[in-house]
């Protein structure tokens, strides 16, 4: 569970949050994992024929 400290403006509206560094790092790790999952899902949705890694590397080197 997150334990944030909120910074408010003069009217009491929350404008920022302060998190312990470990919680912040955990959030960043989870976001990175989510990005990886979304990228994987995007590629799988294309239903293209897979190619061997060495062929993909050779194609990248030619560019």
RAVEN-V909424 format. One record per residue. OMEGA is omega in whole degrees, 0 to 359 (* if undefined). NEAR is the number of other C-alpha atoms within 8 Angstrom. D_FIRST is the distance of its C-alpha to the first C-alpha in Angstrom with 1 decimal. Layout:
OMEGA_NEAR_D_FIRST / OMEGA_NEAR_D_FIRST
//
This chain:
180_2_0.0 / 175_5_3.8 / 183_6_6.5 / 169_8_9.5 / 184_7_13.0 / 174_9_15.2 / 184_9_18.9 / 175_10_21.3 / 182_8_24.9 / 182_5_27.8 / 179_5_27.1 / 179_6_23.5 / 179_7_22.2 / 181_9_19.0 / 179_8_20.3 / 176_7_17.9 / 177_9_14.4 / 181_8_14.0 / 170_10_11.1 / 185_8_11.4 / 180_6_13.6 / 178_6_11.7 / 178_9_8.7 / 180_9_11.7 / 178_8_13.6 / 177_8_11.1 / 179_8_11.1 / 179_8_14.9 / 180_8_15.4 / 177_8_13.9 / 178_8_16.0 / 178_8_19.0 / 178_8_18.7 / 177_8_18.6 / 178_8_21.7 / 180_8_23.4 / 180_8_22.9 / 178_8_24.3 / 178_8_27.2 / 180_8_28.0 / 180_8_28.0 / 180_8_30.2 / 180_9_32.7 / 181_8_32.8 / 180_6_33.6 / 178_6_36.7 / 177_6_38.2 / 178_6_40.2 / 179_4_42.0 / 177_4_40.3 / 178_6_42.3 / 181_6_42.4 / 182_6_40.3 / 177_6_43.5 / 179_8_45.0 / 179_9_41.9 / 179_8_42.2 / 179_8_45.9 / 180_8_45.4 / 181_7_42.9 / 181_6_45.4 / 183_5_48.2 / *_4_46.4
//
